[in-house]
Amino acid sequence: MLKTNKSITLTGNTTINDEQVVYYRAEISPNDSRINQSIQNQELYDANKQECRQDFTDFTKQVYEIEDQGHEE
């Protein structure tokens, strides 16, 4: 018997002065959602923590919106 699962991958970036500072990735599925961030430029991150953290908050909100929609695209 075939069983399938639908998942959505959402990615984002924080860029400052055209340089990628943080990469965000979320894997959203009905029973398991994961959100990860990877700092690509520690120096720019440290100098712009408030903006980077706000972007992470905004990214997380988008993940929650997708979860709340029942994974409909």
C-alpha positions as CSV (number, residue, x, y, z in Angstrom):
1,M,0.0,0.0,0.0
2,L,1.3,3.4,-1.0
3,K,1.4,6.1,1.6
4,T,2.5,9.6,0.7
5,N,3.3,12.7,2.8
6,K,3.3,16.2,1.6
7,S,5.9,18.6,2.9
8,I,6.8,22.2,2.1
9,T,10.3,23.6,2.2
10,L,10.6,27.3,2.9
11,T,13.9,29.2,2.7
12,G,15.0,32.7,3.3
13,N,18.0,34.9,3.7
14,T,19.0,38.0,5.6
15,T,21.3,40.1,3.5
16,I,23.2,43.2,4.5
17,N,25.1,45.3,1.9
18,D,24.4,42.5,-0.7
19,E,26.1,39.9,1.6
20,Q,24.3,36.9,2.9
21,V,24.4,37.0,6.7
22,V,21.9,34.3,7.7
23,Y,20.2,31.4,5.8
24,Y,16.8,30.1,7.1
25,R,15.2,26.8,6.1
26,A,12.0,25.3,7.3
27,E,10.6,21.8,6.5
28,I,6.8,21.8,7.1
29,S,4.8,18.6,7.2
30,P,1.6,17.6,8.9
31,N,3.2,16.1,12.0
32,D,6.7,17.6,12.1
33,S,7.9,21.1,11.3
34,R,11.5,22.1,11.7
35,I,13.0,25.6,11.5
36,N,16.8,26.1,11.1
37,Q,19.0,29.1,10.7
38,S,22.7,29.1,9.7
39,I,24.8,32.1,10.3
40,Q,26.9,32.7,7.1
41,N,28.8,35.8,8.3
42,Q,29.4,36.0,12.0
43,E,30.9,39.5,11.9
44,L,27.9,41.0,10.1
45,Y,25.5,39.0,12.3
46,D,27.1,40.4,15.4
47,A,26.9,43.9,14.1
48,N,23.3,43.5,13.0
49,K,21.7,41.1,15.5
50,Q,18.5,43.1,15.9
51,E,17.8,43.0,12.2
52,C,18.8,39.4,11.9
53,R,16.6,38.3,14.8
54,Q,13.7,40.3,13.4
55,D,14.1,38.5,10.1
56,F,14.1,35.1,11.9
57,T,10.9,36.1,13.8
58,D,9.3,37.1,10.5
59,F,10.4,33.9,8.9
60,T,9.0,31.9,11.8
61,K,5.6,33.7,11.4
62,Q,5.5,32.7,7.8
63,V,6.1,29.1,8.8
64,Y,3.2,29.3,11.3
65,E,0.9,30.8,8.6
66,I,1.6,27.8,6.4
67,E,1.0,25.4,9.3
68,D,-2.3,27.2,10.1
69,Q,-3.4,26.9,6.5
70,G,-3.1,23.1,6.7
71,H,-0.2,23.1,4.2
72,E,-2.3,24.4,1.3
73,E,-0.4,26.2,-1.3
